[in-house]
Amino acid sequence: MWIYEKKLQYPVKVTCGPNPKLAQYLLTQYGGPDGELSAALRYLNQRYTIPTNEAKGLLTDIGTEELAHVEIITTLIYQLTKDATVEDMKAVDMGSFYAIRDGALFYSDSNGVPWTATYIQAHADPITDLHEDMAAEQKARAVYEHLLDLTDDPGVKDALRFLREREVVHYQRFGEALRIVQEYMQTKKIF
């Protein structure tokens, strides 16, 4: 089903590290409610109840791309923390993160709230699900815009701009899928 290239979809080059505070902010896109993991799992789950092959393929494609975005976010977080000292972690109030995880990542948001399956919506109503997907992409875009405001690192900004742009593209593609599914449902008189 997938061909995996062992490289990031977009290169990540942190230029002003370590910066554990910025890494903490980025955790929201790692394991937060509007983050990349939630999006990937939502779309890969919803595809089973989408009535057209074209829309099902789109959910598969975007869900897979969201997994690639998890890798980009993970790489950013890793690069921002890999040379941080214990004092660096304590200085930005990440001592509790260090105490539990050391340098390991854990799916949580930037406040330390663990990821939960309640972040994933699926209703087996393709119109409802596609509207939810469009909203999810807009929420993720907004988070990326906020994250861009929180950094001066040119390398981080570059990667975040790429991810923000992909959210816009996904929103547009879900709009196309919505049109396709609505037309299908009208011809089958499902409405």
C-alpha positions, -999 to 999 in steps of 0.1 A, spaced: 0 0 0 28 24 8 63 29 -5 85 44 23 114 66 14 138 69 43 140 107 42 118 135 55 91 149 32 107 183 39 142 190 53 145 202 89 174 223 99 172 239 133 197 268 133 193 282 168 194 253 192 190 239 217 157 255 225 136 232 247 109 258 252 102 259 215 103 221 215 76 222 242 54 244 221 58 221 191 45 192 212 10 204 205 14 194 168 29 161 179 3 148 203 -23 176 207 -59 175 197 -52 194 164 -19 178 158 -5 156 131 -10 122 148 -47 129 154 -51 140 118 -34 109 104 -54 85 125 -87 103 118 -83 102 80 -70 67 78 -99 55 99 -126 75 81 -116 62 47 -134 29 54 -169 45 54 -164 69 25 -186 58 -4 -164 67 -34 -130 53 -43 -117 88 -53 -125 102 -19 -113 71 -1 -80 74 -20 -77 110 -10 -82 102 27 -55 75 24 -31 99 7 -36 127 32 -36 104 62 -3 90 50 11 125 44 1 134 80 23 106 92 51 122 73 43 154 92 46 136 125 81 127 114 89 164 106 76 176 140 94 148 158 127 158 140 122 195 150 115 186 186 145 162 187 169 188 171 157 215 196 164 193 226 192 170 217 220 192 231 199 207 259 213 203 294 193 194 325 196 231 335 183 242 301 152 219 306 146 231 342 150 268 331 120 265 308 99 244 332 105 211 314 121 194 344 90 172 348 93 162 312 129 154 316 123 135 349 98 111 332 111 109 297 147 122 295 151 128 258 123 104 247 92 118 230 57 111 243 25 119 225 12 148 245 4 185 239 25 214 249 9 213 284 18 177 290 -17 164 284 -13 129 269 -27 122 235 -61 105 235 -83 87 210 -111 112 218 -93 136 195 -104 115 165 -138 120 151 -156 95 128 -193 93 123 -198 70 92 -216 100 77 -192 111 49 -206 146 47 -201 151 85 -167 135 84 -154 156 55 -167 188 72 -148 177 104 -117 171 83 -119 205 67 -123 220 102 -93 200 115 -71 213 87 -81 249 95 -74 244 132 -39 229 124 -32 258 101 -41 283 129 -18 264 153 11 266 128 5 304 124 7 307 162 39 286 163 55 308 137 49 337 160 68 319 188 101 314 170 128 334 153 147 304 142 148 305 103 151 268 99 121 261 122 101 288 105 109 273 71 96 238 82 65 253 99 56 274 68 58 242 47 35 224 72 11 253 73 9 253 35 1 216 34 -28 222 58 -42 247 33 -38 222 4 -54 195 25 -84 218 33 -88 224 -4 -86 187 -13 -112 178 14 -134 204 -2 -130 186 -35 -138 153 -18 -169 168 -2 -182 179 -37 -175 144 -51 -193 126 -22 -223 150 -23 -227 144 -61 -225 107 -55 -250 107 -27 -274 129 -48 -272 104 -78 -279 75 -54 -306 96 -37 -290 90 -3 -298 126 9 
